[in-house]
Amino acid sequence: MKDANHWKAIGSGEEWLLPFPHRTASIGLLRGTWYEMGKQYGERAAYDILKNTDTEWERSVDSIGEEELKNRIKIFTEQVYYYSPITIKFLEGIADGAAPQFSKSEFALESSNLERVLALNLSGITRSDLPDHGCNSFWVSGKATVDNKAIATHHTQGELGDAIHGNQVTFTAIPDDPDARIVFWQTDAGCIGRGGAALNDAGVYTSMHIAETAGITEARDWGVEIHLARFHMMHFSNSAEEAANYYNFGTANYREKTGRETLLRTRGVSVIYADANIGIIGEYNARRYALRKPGDYGETGDYIVCSNHNKIDYSYDENNNLTDVPMTKYAPENTSSYYRYWSPKWAIRNNYGFINIEMVLRELTTLHKRHDSDGNEYDYQHGQTFCAHDYNEETGNPSGTGGVSVVVPENLEIYYLSGWPCRFEDKSWNYINLNDYKELRKQIGPPEDK
């Protein structure tokens, strides 16, 4: 096991001793039916999926027991099926594609391949514990940027190295369904939307942040998990507003099957929905939601920021009635999230009108300074900055920022990393342009009858 001195923090002025803490396997283009694309995913990322599914299964069984875990999986899966049968088909494909490796699982005799894939994608809501989270996003546009084009970014923070967030994949999916959008996905191996962001060929970008407080039981329920909800959302949304409506109200099929006015969700999350025209932050728990836009909570221009707490002082209930129950009740501000909210907000204000893609990649994603609500600046402290790094004493793994993405929605460009962005101040980022895939889809033409 590495000791504390092995993971030197750049915030303390030390050089990194760690060459690279995090990895992403690019598994290329997925094409076909929903099941076929899932199967391709499972085949190409099987080694990493096995690692992640076994890790999550063991944690969940240790937390609530095998019988209760399987019972919860059945309940949650039924909800997801009401919302989006195609999502279940994709997950079945992953399980079948990775089957040769799954036969090596230490849990192969006590659980099915699909059960372990589902447990991974339910990602913690099957467990009784409430792990810490540290995610950040912002959207800037209009007068904030040099060319008036929108730029959005998301950071995931967590344990890296030999851990779930340390085994990620990226892929671009072109479904046979002619009504479905092309989507670039960045996610933990074996998952759909966990641990990263997504951009579709309409220029819609989403990412999420856990935002809940332990002990508030009314904030959780047996609903549709955000990671899984994003799959259908991203493949069928043409704007940020449409994407938000999927998590606000569910699909037409879901409302017909359940009779609900709004989507029953699983837990507290905040979601950034962004496109070339607008950035929206949705704040949610199982039965309540509210949306905020630039200017609603102190923004002085074309920008919006999100971390792991809520800001909205009202909410809509599960019958879609406006109430005076604040979303802040369910995920109030905490020290870590406070600084990760105000630091990028002040960085945007201080550079307003001069922001371009290079500034976001080289400076704003690498922020090590903290700012309070008054704009006062403080030195680095782990967990309180946009770019963060540390190590896990128990496992010896590095931790901090991973699963980073920056997008220009109008151009359909996405830049992404799988590690600390400060290490890439003078290096090239991974890059995808979905215009190339739109052209490829035209050349391929409609699928043959199957």
PyMOL commands that set and color helices and strands:
alter all, ss='L'
color gray80, all
select helices_A, chain A and resi 4-6+10-12+34-44+46-64+66-83+85-97+99-102+113-122+142-144+164-166+217-219+226-236+240-249+252-258+327-329+335-350+357-364+409-411+421-424+434-444
alter helices_A, ss='H'
color red, helices_A
select strands_A, chain A and resi 23-32+136-140+151-159+167-175+183-188+198-200+205-210+269-274+279-284+289-292+303-306+315-316+322-323+370-371+377-378+389-391+398-408+413-417+430-433
alter strands_A, ss='S'
color yellow, strands_A
deselect
rebuild
show_as cartoon
